[in-house]
Amino acid sequence: MTPDQLAPALAELDTHSLRRVRRVLDGPQGVRVTLDGTSYLSFSSNDYLGLANHPALAEAVRKAVANIGVGAGAAHLLTGHHRLHHSLENELAKFVGLPAALLFSTGYMASLGVLPALLNRHGEVFEDKLNHASLVDAAVLSRAKLTRYPHADMAMLEQRLASSTAKVKLIATDTVFSMDGDLAPLAELQALARRYDAWLYLDDAHGFGVLGKHGQGALALLDDRNDPRLIYLATLGKAAGVAGAFVAGSAELIEWLVNKARTYVFTTAQPPMLAAAVSASLRLIAADGWRRAHLLELIERLKSGLAGLPWPLMPSATPIQPVLVGGNAEALRLAEALRAQGILLPAIRPPTVPPGEARLRISLSAAHSQTDVDTLCAALHALARHD
Ligand SMILES: *Cc1c(COP(=O)(O)O)cnc(C)c1O
């Protein structure tokens, strides 16, 4: 791409309705948001527990800022590794039930750091076709061979593992798939990782805080956490309501990452005030079981409320509830009709999802009320009647 190619390339995006635009948010993130000056009932954030604007988190930041200021000032291996980071790592490891944890500035950076620290061009990474982009990019950056298997197809994955001659193998998967809301077959994945002596890298961006009795995430669904091949990633900007991410695993793994994960070593530590906010968030995630219980009620209410629509809900037990519309134009038309009524949710189209599977992605939050869900259901039924 040269400078003079940019304008025509952007125009080309316009021609295919593929140009992405940003809308400006005023005020806090939440289920009622003001975007470009208009207020909406929103089903389009990852703030699953409604913690992004929680007073306890804001207060934790205020207190930390008053004591220690804003910037971390240096990388973790220099003078940037604050006691708040250090205690939070211990809390996080304990919370998910693994020996050790390491904070990263974002989930994207965590994956870009971990895979290249463990694999080189003699390795092979096995990825679900529907994995998040950061996992694909991390594999590419590691220079290992990248093998993608059809969504959740364990027979195909086993075939590929069996025929691999790579010295180091790593299976990477989303635990909750971000555009479908379904769960990866965790027990089968763990069994395959054992049988073929592969690392199992679980990206729990959409599970942490949501899955498990106390919100510990996808690991709560795993029989055996005591497995040195297990690498767990959770992000802290979604259900946890703050920012950043952590990787958890064996003490040796974490020690290796401290030394070798380039996105850990060569970057400024996150402001320690955010670690204070995550600690506060962790307490709420564990204590406020009602947030998860309410979410489950909302999911059930949505499912029964949307029954009988011409567009089926995709099978999902998580707060990500996609309505399968099919055609791109149709999905876009429905999203725009909802927006005109003050309801915000995204139309997800190819290449993010396969052709013919355009969908409306409903994202529920514990901050939604039953009335909010009823409002959405009624609006979709009205649109179906007018078709
Ligand atoms: C959001 C997301 C990430 C990236 O996490 P950030 O902290 O936002 O960089 C990684 N993986 C999945 C599956 C995600 O949904």
Ligand as a Chemical Component Dictionary entry (heavy atoms), coordinates in Angstrom:
data_LIG
# 
_chem_comp.id                   LIG 
_chem_comp.type                 NON-POLYMER 
_chem_comp.pdbx_formal_charge   0 
_chem_comp.three_letter_code    LIG 
# 
loop_
_chem_comp_atom.comp_id 
_chem_comp_atom.atom_id 
_chem_comp_atom.alt_atom_id 
_chem_comp_atom.type_symbol 
_chem_comp_atom.charge 
_chem_comp_atom.model_Cartn_x 
_chem_comp_atom.model_Cartn_y 
_chem_comp_atom.model_Cartn_z 
_chem_comp_atom.pdbx_ordinal 
LIG C1 C1 C 0 -11.447 -9.447  23.073 1  
LIG C2 C2 C 0 -10.701 -10.706 22.789 2  
LIG C3 C3 C 0 -9.307  -10.752 22.825 3  
LIG C4 C4 C 0 -8.470  -9.524  22.986 4  
LIG O1 O1 O 0 -8.447  -9.095  24.281 5  
LIG P1 P1 P 0 -8.072  -7.556  24.562 6  
LIG O2 O2 O 0 -7.730  -7.516  25.981 7  
LIG O3 O3 O 0 -9.278  -6.776  24.191 8  
LIG O4 O4 O 0 -6.898  -7.254  23.667 9  
LIG C5 C5 C 0 -8.688  -11.969 22.664 10 
LIG N1 N1 N 0 -9.396  -13.096 22.438 11 
LIG C6 C6 C 0 -10.742 -13.082 22.367 12 
LIG C7 C7 C 0 -11.481 -14.365 22.109 13 
LIG C8 C8 C 0 -11.435 -11.885 22.532 14 
LIG O5 O5 O 0 -12.759 -11.857 22.419 15 
# 
loop_
_chem_comp_bond.comp_id 
_chem_comp_bond.atom_id_1 
_chem_comp_bond.atom_id_2 
_chem_comp_bond.value_order 
_chem_comp_bond.pdbx_ordinal 
LIG C1 C2 SING 1  
LIG C2 C3 SING 2  
LIG C2 C8 DOUB 3  
LIG C3 C4 SING 4  
LIG C3 C5 DOUB 5  
LIG C4 O1 SING 6  
LIG O1 P1 SING 7  
LIG P1 O2 DOUB 8  
LIG P1 O3 SING 9  
LIG P1 O4 SING 10 
LIG C5 N1 SING 11 
LIG N1 C6 DOUB 12 
LIG C6 C7 SING 13 
LIG C6 C8 SING 14 
LIG C8 O5 SING 15 
# 
